Structures are given as structure tokens and as C-alpha cells.
Amino acid sequence: MKNKILFSLSILLVSVLLTSCDLGDLYDMDEIAGSNQDETAVYNDPSKAQALVDQLYALIPGFAEIRYNGYLSSYSDEAINKYSLGFNLGSISSGSIPGFEDMWSGSYRAIRTANKFLENIDKMPLSDQHNFTEATRSYLINQVRCLRAYFYSELIRCYGGVPVVTTSVNSISDEIAGIPRQTLDSTVNFIIAEIDSIVPLLPRSVGGRDFGRVTRGFALSIKSRLLLYMASPLFNGPGADGTGNQFVCYGSYDPTRWEEALDAATDVITLGQYSLFTSTTINNSRSVYSNVFFLDRGHASMFERIFSYQKARGNAWNNRFLPLTFRSSAGWPHIFPTYNAHIAFEMQDGKSPIVDLIDNGDGTYTEVINPSSTTHAYNPAEPYQKRDSRYYDCILFNQAKYRDLTLEIFTPFPGHEIVGSGKDNENYNVKTGFYLRKFVNPSLDIKGANQQGFEDFPIYRYAEILLNYAEAMNHVHGPNVRPTGYPYTAVQAVNLIRQRAKSRVFGQERYRPTLNLGMPALSTNITKEELDEAIRHERRIELMFEGHRFFDVRRWMIAPQTEKDIYYYDIRKKSDETFVYYVRKFHTRTFLEPQMYLLPIPFSEIQINKNCPQNPGW
């Protein structure tokens, strides 16, 4: 345990040191935990070998940063954050990308760090004293190559093909200046070749002081996600602008790309290292789904988290997302789930709660209840009743229980001003009627005892791999075919996740009495088209607030529909203790086509590198 904590603290320390430097200073120093040590001395000291790699792990963005993580929720229809408003309303250019300013430079910073390590690590003398053996050197090299492939894969889903740099120089500007932008195909091939070459050399699992480091499953998961994206409409065709631009798409559709995505997901599954977490006994003060995110690191039954960003013990997430009355420190909550996210969760019977919103002309909207949902019909007066159990693990709503407190998000109903406003009806320039619960650890008392726990943000987990598999399998073989050598049909893979969607959420039992039941299984009579929609829905729910939705709606090319009208609850309380839930529009977003399918390469980088054409529309 001591080693695990020390490792986490070293990662956090390195992260703080690196992020405290501006970009110019960073590239003028030798990258050993932000020190200015002489490069020759650093690589002659085997005691620093692991620290050199640790500072690359530290460059993986944490939850509090926008780059490819949970804060991306507010750049999709899942949530609202006041800092994302400019982007969502179309105030974006190649010279100003609100929230994404360091996406390009931050990724290349990490790539340069990796390149510098790979160029110099062979100079380091072996040492039994510091346990720096040839085997250690080999594992460190393969960790760095894998992390470099990860950073390149993240660049691809943001920009398409990019300059591929495998050497380091004095600065990031020098590094990419004059290096031509690679086509999408060429950039993807580089990453896949890297992963294929190191996978056999990586361990299946790690423990002790190596817990949380690169494994074979992590490398294969990078490949799985990347090839799924490359098989999707945005890339597997003529591109968002229809021109077949080789830097951002393949130019034409090729069904074999779905086969490659299927095989990549299968490789992760058949490793036999991972499974969905389903225990109802381990830390039963939290729900099954919540335990996926908060079980202590290295727990023997925790096989779902393939790779995570790790933080030292703390309570930053609870302080960042809970309303002020639930915590001891001051500050503003950062992410507010939307009504759109609230209504996306199915009823307990697997039916959508509503099918439409009707504009009443007075700023409110009437919910049209799904007529096919009868046993567990949606009730606008009790909108939190009988929902998918994951709802209660993801969203905090009016009258929800958290520890010994009740959430109060309301204002008086007209004529009932004696009621007063709820204590949590605070206005942070954003107010939706909801707070985020998913990354709030219900085991921590931060109002009184100010307790601390692990806060690891999942970058890859097994549920995503199953959904990758299902999506690709459905495209290749349809819903119910399982060819020899494959573990599941597409329907079976989705149903594994739906069956796990059962949990005990303390204090919310009155909303869903039969919490021991998972979500209804998808029918084997489902069509390929219906299953494709069901998989999209399941990704939306299972992976909510984990940073996937922003990219999913783009690769499916449905963003013009999803990034449009965003709604919230205006909750009014009557003196008889009942509530009226008004649906109102928060704003109508601007999704500019074709440019907003991909991020613009920063204007400053285009000026530096004349061999790097800009993305379409920018």
C-alpha cells in the first residue's frame, strides 16, 4: 500500500511541477520532474530511470482539464459548464479554441518527452543497486512507446492525420516545424504498428509499485478505440465536407475497417484479464456501478478498469461537483447535467420516458410521455421514479439523498412565496436543476470529517471494450451471429452491460424499489439498424460524463442533431410540499459544419509549419 501511495504522490507532484511551467520554460529544461539538471548527468543516473517515465504519465490530463476527459461532458449535450458556453455557441476559431487551447501543444509536449527518453535511455548504465536491469530498461521503453501511441491516438480523434515526430529537439516549435502533416491512413498505421510491435512484450497485469502502469490490455485498448473510430462514418468515407480530404478521412467506405475494429476489441476480451464488476458485497455502502470508480486500487475483484489517470488520495471531486451545503470548502460546482441527460435514461422497463417536447409558447415545454411504457410509465410530477438504476449513480436531483442530506433545488411556485428557495438552488451562471453524482464518492464525509479517498478517472475500462465489440460485430455480422473464435454476439455483449445495471443507491430506494433487477435484455429479434441505435444509447448511458459523448456524436456524424437544443428544469415548490417541474430551454447551440467535426489546428502552429494544412472549414 505504501508503494502505491508513493507512486501516486510522485505522479501528482510531477504533474504540479510540469503544469506550473509555461511552455517555453518546459522545453528549455531537462525533463526530470521539472528539474534543471544536466541531461548527461540525468541519463548517467539509473536511480532516475523510473522518474523519467513517471513524468510522462503525469502529462496525461486529469479530470480537471478539458483534454479528452470528463469535463468534455459540458462540450456535449450531457452537461453545462460556464466555461464551455463560448465553444457551444460557436465562438471558436483556429486562433481561439475555448477549453482546448493546449490540446495540440499539450499532446506534442508529451510526445517530445517520450521521444527524448527513447533517444537517451540506452545511455543509462545498468545498476543492481537501483534495480535498473535490461529487463527494466525494456519495460520502461515499451511503456513510453505505448504512451506515445496513446497521445497520438488522442490527436487523431481531435484533428485527423497529424505530423508524426519520433525524434526530439530543443522545443516543440522546432520539433514539428517543416515536418509534413501525415495522412490519416499514415498516422493510424504508425500507431497500429507501434502497438502491434510492443504488445507481446508488455505484461498482462502489474501490481505493487507498478500498479497503474502500462499493460498489454491498455495497449490493445488504444488499438480498439482507434480502429472503431476509423471504421465510423466521419473517417470511413469522404469526410465531413465530402471532398475525401486524405488528412481527415479515408476517402471512401471500406467494410473491412469494421472487421479490424471487431478483431481489436476481441483481442482485449480474449486476454481474459478483464470483466465487468458485479459484486454486491464488496464495499456495500456504495452501489455496484459506483464501486467501479471508487474501489481501492489493485483490489482483487476490480478487473474493469483497464487504465486510469491516478490522483493522490483526496476529495477534490466531491468538492468540485457537490453543492456548497454538502461540503466544507468554498467554491463553485463545475459540471451541471442537462435535462437532455436526465431524459436519456430509460424507464425501468427499458422504454424511453418521453418521445417529444411541445413548445407551449411561454418559455416552457410539455413532455409527451412514451405511450408504450405502461407498467413503469413516466410521471412528470415524479420525474425521477422507476428509472435505469445508473441514473441514481450519475445524477443528483431535487430531493435526492446524499449521506444525511437532502438536495433542495427549487424556488417558490407563484403565489407560494412563503415556501422560500431551496438551499441548493444556487446560481453559478449555470443552473439546470441537477448536480453531478457519478464521480462523487458517497463513502466520504466532507462536510464533517473531511475524509479522503482515491479519485482515479477511467481512461479505458472494460465496459467500453464490450460496446466497441458490439458495435463492430453488429456492422460485420449483425445482431445474433457469433462466428467461431468470437466470444459473443453483438446482442449478448450489450446485454452483459444491461444486466449489470442494477444497484443499491442509498437513500434513493423509493424511486426504484426493485434495485436488484438489471435493465431488460435486448431482444434477439432486434434488427441491425435497431441494434445500432441501441448501442449508441447504451454508450450514452454507461459512459456518461466520461468524455466519450463529445467524440461519439462526431464520429457517428449526428452532432448537428444532438448539439442543438439544450434544456433544464425550473423546479417550483408549492406550500403543500409538492413540486412542479417546468422544462425550459437553456440555449440553442451552434454546430458549424463541416468544421466542428474536428478541432482546428491552432493558427500559431499553421504559421510555424507551412507543411501542415488546416482542417476543412477553418
Phi and psi in degrees as a GROMACS rama.xvg file:
@    title "Ramachandran Plot"
@    xaxis  label "Phi"
@    yaxis  label "Psi"
@TYPE xy
-59.6251  -42.7036  LYS-2
-62.5472  -40.798  ASN-3
-62.3909  -43.0601  LYS-4
-67.7728  -41.619  ILE-5
-61.8126  -40.3792  LEU-6
-62.2466  -45.3952  PHE-7
-62.9938  -40.9864  SER-8
-66.1427  -35.5004  LEU-9
-66.4053  -39.047  SER-10
-62.8633  -46.4075  ILE-11
-62.5937  -43.1734  LEU-12
-61.4577  -44.7199  LEU-13
-62.7477  -41.0644  VAL-14
-59.99  -44.7136  SER-15
-63.0184  -43.5929  VAL-16
-63.8079  -41.4742  LEU-17
-71.2175  -42.6819  LEU-18
-73.8359  -13.5733  THR-19
-81.2608  -9.71867  SER-20
-97.7045  145.891  CYS-21
-80.509  168.448  ASP-22
-60.5048  -41.8526  LEU-23
-63.3968  -44.7208  GLY-24
-62.4622  -38.8323  ASP-25
-58.7141  -42.6113  LEU-26
-83.4521  -5.53132  TYR-27
-89.9639  -11.7955  ASP-28
-109.077  161.07  MET-29
-81.2055  132.261  ASP-30
-86.455  75.5826  GLU-31
-125.784  90.2542  ILE-32
53.3616  37.0595  ALA-33
76.3691  13.3247  GLY-34
-87.1003  168.044  SER-35
-107.709  31.8752  ASN-36
-67.9406  153.597  GLN-37
-65.2757  134.533  ASP-38
-59.0719  -42.3576  GLU-39
-61.5723  -42.151  THR-40
-64.8649  -40.3426  ALA-41
-60.8105  -48.688  VAL-42
-82.7816  2.17779  TYR-43
-98.7563  0.339412  ASN-44
-113.504  98.4017  ASP-45
-64.8072  -14.8017  PRO-46
-69.5184  -15.809  SER-47
-98.9949  2.97179  LYS-48
-57.9259  -50.0792  ALA-49
-68.1691  -36.6613  GLN-50
-63.439  -33.4887  ALA-51
-62.1951  -36.0851  LEU-52
-79.4645  -36.0334  VAL-53
-58.4808  -36.1411  ASP-54
-71.8271  -15.3443  GLN-55
-78.0833  -40.6979  LEU-56
-58.2282  -36.267  TYR-57
-66.4313  -18.1597  ALA-58
-85.1851  -3.11435  LEU-59
-70.4459  124.811  ILE-60
-62.6306  139.158  PRO-61
-86.4402  -178.257  GLY-62
-61.9598  -32.5612  PHE-63
-77.3818  -3.85587  ALA-64
-104.199  153.617  GLU-65
-72.4073  -37.1443  ILE-66
-55.4457  117.595  ARG-67
35.166  56.8295  TYR-68
-152.653  -160.701  ASN-69
-60.3622  -29.2091  GLY-70
-67.3876  -14.0174  TYR-71
-64.747  -14.455  LEU-72
-56.1917  -37.2621  SER-73
-78.4058  -4.64669  SER-74
-100.896  13.0961  TYR-75
-132.856  -173.764  SER-76
-80.3676  6.01848  ASP-77
-76.478  -33.6214  GLU-78
-155.961  173.343  ALA-79
-131.117  138.761  ILE-80
-137.58  138.403  ASN-81
-61.4334  -27.4357  LYS-82
-77.5872  -15.127  TYR-83
-94.1561  -2.97521  SER-84
-60.7992  -41.6741  LEU-85
-60.6166  -45.8442  GLY-86
-60.8934  -47.1036  PHE-87
-67.6236  -22.7314  ASN-88
-97.8737  10.9283  LEU-89
88.397  9.51604  GLY-90
-83.6244  76.3169  SER-91
-147.707  140.277  ILE-92
-148.18  172.281  SER-93
-66.0587  -17.6618  SER-94
-96.5522  -10.3931  GLY-95
-148.219  109.3  SER-96
-123.456  84.3454  ILE-97
-53.2543  123.722  PRO-98
90.1149  -16.0162  GLY-99
-121.747  22.2475  PHE-100
-58.3307  -33.5751  GLU-101
-107.838  16.1943  ASP-102
-59.4306  -49.0201  MET-103
-72.3202  -55.8942  TRP-104
-66.4676  -37.3535  SER-105
-64.7374  -38.5471  GLY-106
-68.7055  -43.2184  SER-107
-70.6365  -26.699  TYR-108
-59.9695  -46.9821  ARG-109
-65.0975  -40.5492  ALA-110
-64.0301  -41.4902  ILE-111
-63.8706  -39.8981  ARG-112
-59.8828  -43.2336  THR-113
-63.7647  -45.0264  ALA-114
-61.4303  -40.8382  ASN-115
-64.3049  -40.6846  LYS-116
-62.4134  -47.8544  PHE-117
-64.0578  -30.8262  LEU-118
-73.8401  -25.3773  GLU-119
-114.927  -17.04  ASN-120
-64.8392  -25.9413  ILE-121
-68.1653  -16.1021  ASP-122
-77.4274  -18.4312  LYS-123
-74.2244  127.171  MET-124
-71.7957  146.067  PRO-125
-67.557  151.895  LEU-126
-154.242  117.857  SER-127
-69.3932  -33.8027  ASP-128
-58.3445  -40.6556  GLN-129
-103.535  14.5529  HIS-130
53.9152  39.0265  ASN-131
-105.254  90.8702  PHE-132
-105.799  177.23  THR-133
-62.3912  -36.8916  GLU-134
-64.8643  -40.0815  ALA-135
-64.1852  -45.6362  THR-136
-58.7268  -43.8269  ARG-137
-61.646  -44.1721  SER-138
-66.1576  -40.3941  TYR-139
-62.3518  -41.7555  LEU-140
-62.1069  -43.6482  ILE-141
-71.4812  -31.9065  ASN-142
-59.767  -47.1832  GLN-143
-66.9614  -40.9712  VAL-144
-62.682  -38.7532  ARG-145
-67.1152  -44.3383  CYS-146
-64.9433  -37.0341  LEU-147
-62.812  -41.874  ARG-148
-61.876  -37.8357  ALA-149
-61.1504  -48.3431  TYR-150
-63.2924  -38.0157  PHE-151
-65.6712  -38.3892  TYR-152
-64.4759  -34.1673  SER-153
-70.7382  -37.3131  GLU-154
-60.4643  -40.3175  LEU-155
-62.8055  -45.2002  ILE-156
-73.2827  -13.3584  ARG-157
-92.2848  -37.5774  CYS-158
-124.121  -17.2287  TYR-159
90.846  -147.07  GLY-160
-64.5168  145.6  GLY-161
-138.701  166.288  VAL-162
-60.7952  129.683  PRO-163
-99.3492  115.781  VAL-164
-116.324  128.143  VAL-165
-123.068  8.59545  THR-166
-128.684  160.61  THR-167
-115.091  147.593  SER-168
-131.52  -157.983  VAL-169
-77.5194  -23.939  ASN-170
-151.485  160.073  SER-171
-63.6776  -33.8416  ILE-172
-64.4693  -45.7378  SER-173
-64.0371  -34.3487  ASP-174
-64.3489  -43.1439  GLU-175
-102.111  -8.92367  ILE-176
-63.031  122.124  ALA-177
86.2194  -12.5139  GLY-178
-79.3218  122.01  ILE-179
-66.6377  146.595  PRO-180
-67.0855  131.734  ARG-181
-83.0243  153.05  GLN-182
-65.708  162.826  THR-183
-56.6662  -47.6796  LEU-184
-58.1949  -44.9692  ASP-185
-65.5921  -41.4998  SER-186
-65.9989  -43.6884  THR-187
-62.4924  -43.821  VAL-188
-61.4612  -36.6986  ASN-189
-60.4635  -47.0232  PHE-190
-64.9462  -46.3909  ILE-191
-63.0551  -40.8803  ILE-192
-63.1135  -41.4514  ALA-193
-60.3192  -48.7026  GLU-194
-64.7772  -45.5266  ILE-195
-60.5849  -32.5106  ASP-196
-78.0957  -28.1673  SER-197
-98.0237  -19.7885  ILE-198
-52.926  -47.8557  VAL-199
-63.7266  -17.6657  PRO-200
-94.7217  -8.905  LEU-201
-92.0089  148.201  LEU-202
-71.2933  150.877  PRO-203
-70.6807  -33.9385  ARG-204
-149.988  160.193  SER-205
-136.647  154.445  VAL-206
-147.148  -173.248  GLY-207
60.3011  -135.152  GLY-208
-71.0812  -13.9449  ARG-209
-91.4521  -1.19266  ASP-210
-57.2624  132.67  PHE-211
95.1819  -4.07245  GLY-212
-88.2398  178.515  ARG-213
-60.421  135.995  VAL-214
-130.117  173.355  THR-215
-61.3979  -39.4832  ARG-216
-63.8042  -38.2503  GLY-217
-62.1496  -47.2982  PHE-218
-60.7205  -43.9736  ALA-219
-69.0199  -28.8827  LEU-220
-69.8268  -36.6641  SER-221
-57.2375  -45.2053  ILE-222
-64.8971  -41.6971  LYS-223
-61.0667  -50.1781  SER-224
-64.7636  -43.4003  ARG-225
-62.3087  -46.2027  LEU-226
-71.3193  -29.355  LEU-227
-63.7598  -45.3986  LEU-228
-60.3381  -43.0074  TYR-229
-68.0036  -22.1804  MET-230
-84.3884  -11.7822  ALA-231
-81.8432  160.757  SER-232
-53.624  -37.321  PRO-233
-59.7352  -37.1271  LEU-234
-105.075  -32.6624  PHE-235
-89.9287  65.8505  ASN-236
169.061  -155.702  GLY-237
-81.4757  1.62284  PRO-238
88.8582  170.181  GLY-239
-63.4234  -30.1729  ALA-240
-96.579  0.504431  ASP-241
75.5993  8.14598  GLY-242
-93.7022  -10.0682  THR-243
74.2065  25.1758  GLY-244
-53.3776  117.45  ASN-245
-67.8141  -16.2521  GLN-246
-78.6291  -20.7984  PHE-247
-124.438  -1.68754  VAL-248
-160.28  174.551  CYS-249
-87.7147  -16.8045  TYR-250
98.4365  -34.6175  GLY-251
-148.042  157.793  SER-252
-77.3668  136.349  TYR-253
-134.993  112.811  ASP-254
-64.6372  -20.5863  PRO-255
-66.5156  -18.5003  THR-256
-66.3055  -31.9782  ARG-257
-68.7423  -35.62  TRP-258
-64.3225  -40.7312  GLU-259
-64.6951  -39.6828  GLU-260
-65.1408  -39.7694  ALA-261
-62.5383  -46.7437  LEU-262
-64.9891  -35.2987  ASP-263
-66.3667  -42.5618  ALA-264
-66.8313  -38.2548  ALA-265
-61.1651  -38.5055  THR-266
-60.9433  -35.5571  ASP-267
-70.196  -45.3758  VAL-268
-62.5561  -45.2563  ILE-269
-78.4451  -3.46092  THR-270
-59.4544  -30.8749  LEU-271
77.1183  13.8926  GLY-272
-95.0497  -14.9777  GLN-273
-128.239  154.978  TYR-274
-159.247  162.087  SER-275
-70.475  138.164  LEU-276
-77.2074  124.599  PHE-277
-131.13  0.934574  THR-278
-64.5661  136.308  SER-279
-104.421  4.38907  THR-280
-111.395  -26.79  THR-281
-77.2347  119.317  ILE-282
49.141  65.6705  ASN-283
-77.7876  10.4862  ASN-284
-83.5443  -5.64328  SER-285
-122.279  161.488  ARG-286
-73.8844  166.026  SER-287
-58.9982  -49.5722  VAL-288
-64.1878  -40.1406  TYR-289
-64.7759  -35.617  SER-290
-63.8522  -24.5613  ASN-291
-55.8495  -33.9605  VAL-292
-100.766  -15.2472  PHE-293
-125.396  2.00219  PHE-294
-63.7969  145.079  LEU-295
-58.8139  147.799  ASP-296
-59.8288  140.713  ARG-297
76.6264  8.64785  GLY-298
-57.9286  135.878  HIS-299
-58.3227  -26.8684  ALA-300
-101.912  11.1008  SER-301
-101.865  82.6617  MET-302
-108.683  14.9995  PHE-303
-95.0932  -31.8785  GLU-304
-81.5534  109.424  ARG-305
-80.4214  -42.8993  ILE-306
-156.223  135.037  PHE-307
-135.034  153.898  SER-308
-79.3944  126.284  TYR-309
-107.487  135.795  GLN-310
-116.035  159.856  LYS-311
-66.0223  164.211  ALA-312
-58.1568  139.83  ARG-313
-175.095  -167.144  GLY-314
-141.046  28.7428  ASN-315
-60.6714  -39.0777  ALA-316
-65.821  -45.1759  TRP-317
-59.5477  -42.1643  ASN-318
-69.8235  -24.3721  ASN-319
-84.933  -25.1599  ARG-320
-116.42  -23.9627  PHE-321
-78.5024  151.266  LEU-322
-65.0593  159.867  PRO-323
-58.4409  -35.3739  LEU-324
-69.9274  -9.45445  THR-325
-97.006  -0.936727  PHE-326
-142.384  170.624  ARG-327
-96.5314  -24.529  SER-328
-94.4485  151.44  SER-329
-78.8804  171.144  ALA-330
132.515  174.938  GLY-331
-109.568  139.337  TRP-332
-59.3973  150.382  PRO-333
-102.142  -33.9409  HIS-334
-126.712  129.951  ILE-335
-120.383  113.278  PHE-336
-58.1998  147.289  PRO-337
-89.6203  165.712  THR-338
-60.4263  -34.6757  TYR-339
-57.1498  -42.4322  ASN-340
-68.6008  -42.5781  ALA-341
-56.5708  -44.7581  HIS-342
-82.5448  -10.119  ILE-343
-71.2086  -27.2797  ALA-344
-70.9834  131.942  PHE-345
-70.3241  164.527  GLU-346
-73.8138  169.43  MET-347
-59.5229  -23.9562  GLN-348
-88.8523  4.75042  ASP-349
87.3396  7.00501  GLY-350
-98.5125  148.919  LYS-351
-64.7178  140.283  SER-352
-69.0183  -44.3876  PRO-353
-132.777  159.46  ILE-354
-115.157  -9.95265  VAL-355
-167.725  162.391  ASP-356
-120.768  133.152  LEU-357
-108.354  125.076  ILE-358
-71.107  120.634  ASP-359
-84.294  -7.086  ASN-360
82.165  -0.923877  GLY-361
-118.328  17.4979  ASP-362
92.8053  -1.87349  GLY-363
-116.582  163.935  THR-364
-131.581  140.492  TYR-365
-94.3681  131.528  THR-366
-81.3383  128.749  GLU-367
-94.0818  111.373  VAL-368
-73.1005  139.386  ILE-369
-62.5473  114.784  ASN-370
-69.1351  -17.992  PRO-371
-81.9499  -10.1112  SER-372
-96.9287  108.847  SER-373
-115.088  -54.4201  THR-374
-60.5253  -38.265  THR-375
-122.436  52.2539  HIS-376
-65.4683  146.152  ALA-377
-71.1103  136.952  TYR-378
-119.783  109.783  ASN-379
-57.7611  -22.8332  PRO-380
-82.8851  -18.6097  ALA-381
-133.98  67.1087  GLU-382
-71.1867  -6.90722  PRO-383
-99.9939  1.97209  TYR-384
-78.0423  141.943  GLN-385
57.641  45.4004  LYS-386
-102.772  167.473  ARG-387
-45.8331  130.253  ASP-388
-61.0974  -23.4987  SER-389
-65.593  -21.255  ARG-390
-56.2739  -44.678  TYR-391
-74.5727  -13.5308  TYR-392
-94.7872  -14.3571  ASP-393
-104.556  -33.3932  CYS-394
-128.248  134.699  ILE-395
-97.7088  129.15  LEU-396
-128.526  172.249  PHE-397
-56.778  127.528  ASN-398
77.3433  4.18244  GLN-399
-66.6236  149.199  ALA-400
-96.39  136.439  LYS-401
-137.287  112.969  TYR-402
53.8253  -120.282  ARG-403
-102.768  17.0811  ASP-404
-115.947  154.758  LEU-405
-117.479  130.982  THR-406
-73.7902  132.363  LEU-407
-125.499  102.46  GLU-408
-122.078  82.9594  ILE-409
-158.376  161.372  PHE-410
-125.217  165.582  THR-411
-66.1252  144.741  PRO-412
-69.4069  140.888  PHE-413
-49.9875  130  PRO-414
89.1637  -2.86751  GLY-415
-123.232  36.1501  HIS-416
-60.9495  -18.6917  GLU-417
-63.4099  -18.8429  ILE-418
-64.9311  -43.9803  VAL-419
84.4773  166.12  GLY-420
-86.8257  149.918  SER-421
-66.7273  149.013  GLY-422
-63.6802  -20.9206  LYS-423
-105.054  11.9856  ASP-424
-86.1008  51.4169  ASN-425
-82.4533  153.812  GLU-426
-114.433  112.399  ASN-427
-110.997  39.5968  TYR-428
67.6232  -6.75345  ASN-429
-140.312  133.153  VAL-430
-151.239  119.502  LYS-431
-117.115  -11.3848  THR-432
94.4147  4.85469  GLY-433
-142.628  154.294  PHE-434
-123.544  160.719  TYR-435
-83.8484  136.532  LEU-436
-115.099  -25.5654  ARG-437
-53.9574  -41.5325  LYS-438
-104.587  25.8575  PHE-439
-103.915  121.582  VAL-440
-83.0747  108.427  ASN-441
-70.2088  -8.83622  PRO-442
-81.6869  -11.8008  SER-443
-96.3612  130.431  LEU-444
-97.5553  102.942  ASP-445
-105.695  1.02221  ILE-446
-87.7505  -37.6095  LYS-447
-109.693  -65.9575  GLY-448
-80.2846  -16.5013  ALA-449
54.3726  50.9049  ASN-450
-75.2259  165.649  GLN-451
-130.767  154.045  GLN-452
-152.418  177.824  GLY-453
-70.8814  144.046  PHE-454
-134.193  82.8244  GLU-455
-104.825  122.119  ASP-456
-88.9748  124.389  PHE-457
-72.6168  121.566  PRO-458
-92.047  -40.2765  ILE-459
-136.609  131.462  TYR-460
-137.826  163.14  ARG-461
-63.4729  -31.8062  TYR-462
-60.1989  -39.4801  ALA-463
-62.0477  -42.4622  GLU-464
-61.5074  -41.8687  ILE-465
-61.2918  -39.0995  LEU-466
-71.7593  -36.3277  LEU-467
-58.1496  -46.472  ASN-468
-60.3435  -47.9211  TYR-469
-61.3799  -43.4861  ALA-470
-63.5436  -45.7658  GLU-471
-69.5334  -42.5038  ALA-472
-60.9253  -40.461  MET-473
-63.3305  -39.3186  ASN-474
-69.6669  -32.3415  HIS-475
-88.9896  -45.0168  VAL-476
-123.571  -2.8975  HIS-477
86.6063  -175.586  GLY-478
-69.012  -35.5934  PRO-479
-126.897  18.9836  ASN-480
-101.838  133.274  VAL-481
-126.744  94.2932  ARG-482
-63.7199  158.703  PRO-483
-56.4126  133.693  THR-484
95.4587  -6.58787  GLY-485
-109.101  140.722  TYR-486
-76.5531  -29.9853  PRO-487
-143.283  159.704  TYR-488
-77.3625  168.995  THR-489
-62.7338  -42.085  ALA-490
-64.4173  -42.1195  VAL-491
-61.3778  -39.8141  GLN-492
-63.7334  -42.1594  ALA-493
-67.0523  -40.9444  VAL-494
-66.2359  -27.3622  ASN-495
-57.7355  -40.592  LEU-496
-74.509  -40.275  ILE-497
-66.7496  -35.3477  ARG-498
-66.2171  -32.0585  GLN-499
-75.6486  -13.7611  ARG-500
-75.9386  64.2616  ALA-501
-142.434  137.414  LYS-502
-163.491  160.39  SER-503
-103.038  111.598  ARG-504
-104.428  110.35  VAL-505
-61.8352  130.676  PHE-506
90.265  -12.8825  GLY-507
-107.556  10.7244  GLN-508
-57.8619  -30.5706  GLU-509
-67.9101  -20.6242  ARG-510
-82.0179  -32.7895  TYR-511
-141.605  90.2262  ARG-512
-61.6029  -36.5361  PRO-513
-94.8846  64.75  THR-514
-73.3276  -10.2481  LEU-515
-79.5198  -6.68831  ASN-516
-98.9128  136.63  LEU-517
-78.9932  -176.902  GLY-518
-74.4313  147.639  MET-519
-56.4742  139.862  PRO-520
-66.5474  146.151  ALA-521
-67.6885  142.145  LEU-522
-71.8777  144.45  SER-523
-72.8069  -8.15848  THR-524
-86.7858  3.46501  ASN-525
-66.7957  145.093  ILE-526
-85.3507  166.561  THR-527
-59.0556  -43.6229  LYS-528
-66.8072  -41.7643  GLU-529
-64.7121  -39.7151  GLU-530
-67.7183  -36.6908  LEU-531
-58.2165  -43.4246  ASP-532
-66.7239  -38.3218  GLU-533
-65.862  -37.9283  ALA-534
-66.2458  -41.1271  ILE-535
-61.0997  -41.1716  ARG-536
-64.3412  -44.0176  HIS-537
-64.7274  -37.0784  GLU-538
-63.3133  -40.8462  ARG-539
-59.9607  -40.3405  ARG-540
-82.99  -54.7598  ILE-541
-61.8679  -37.421  GLU-542
-103.555  14.851  LEU-543
-57.3074  138.266  MET-544
68.3204  13.1499  PHE-545
-103.728  8.43025  GLU-546
90.1161  10.6645  GLY-547
-89.7343  -35.096  HIS-548
-59.7049  -39.8946  ARG-549
-53.4729  -44.9001  PHE-550
-82.7607  -35.2668  PHE-551
-61.1646  -46.9604  ASP-552
-67.2286  -23.2067  VAL-553
-80.3143  -46.5271  ARG-554
-66.9609  -29.5933  ARG-555
-80.7184  -12.2663  TRP-556
62.249  40.6667  MET-557
-113.285  6.06414  ILE-558
-57.0598  -35.2629  ALA-559
-59.2849  -25.6858  PRO-560
-87.2169  -40.8457  GLN-561
-80.7744  -34.2681  THR-562
-93.2606  63.3616  GLU-563
-131.816  -97.4035  LYS-564
-90.3011  123.728  ASP-565
-114.732  130.006  ILE-566
-117.186  163.832  TYR-567
-145.599  170.944  TYR-568
-99.5456  128.987  TYR-569
-103.254  104.521  ASP-570
-100.677  125.296  ILE-571
-118.731  134.318  ARG-572
-105.54  136.754  LYS-573
-96.0721  165.178  LYS-574
-69.2564  -15.5156  SER-575
-88.1318  13.1631  ASP-576
74.9664  10.1349  GLU-577
-96.3805  165.909  THR-578
-125.334  149.7  PHE-579
-116.842  128.537  VAL-580
-107.805  104.514  TYR-581
-90.3316  128.086  TYR-582
-88.7919  125.203  VAL-583
-130.133  158.778  ARG-584
-88.0887  126.824  LYS-585
-77.1553  -50.5951  PHE-586
-168.241  166.897  HIS-587
-106.946  120.908  THR-588
-80.9963  159.54  ARG-589
-108.732  119.592  THR-590
-117.595  107.445  PHE-591
-84.9592  125.35  LEU-592
-104.808  140.602  GLU-593
-90.9572  -2.18808  PRO-594
-64.3666  -34.3605  GLN-595
-81.8909  2.90728  MET-596
-70.3963  -30.7352  TYR-597
-129.081  157.372  LEU-598
-77.2625  151.288  LEU-599
-75.7751  139.806  PRO-600
-65.2273  130.666  ILE-601
-52.1958  137.7  PRO-602
-55.6528  -37.9834  PHE-603
-62.8387  -33.645  SER-604
-73.2643  -36.3646  GLU-605
-62.9781  -37.3601  ILE-606
-66.7006  -35.8682  GLN-607
-72.5055  -44.4018  ILE-608
-114.789  100.269  ASN-609
-72.7502  -9.86221  LYS-610
-94.2503  16.408  ASN-611
-121.324  88.8936  CYS-612
-61.5316  146.685  PRO-613
-74.257  158.124  GLN-614
-71.458  154.894  ASN-615
-55.4766  135.069  PRO-616
89.7597  -10.866  GLY-617
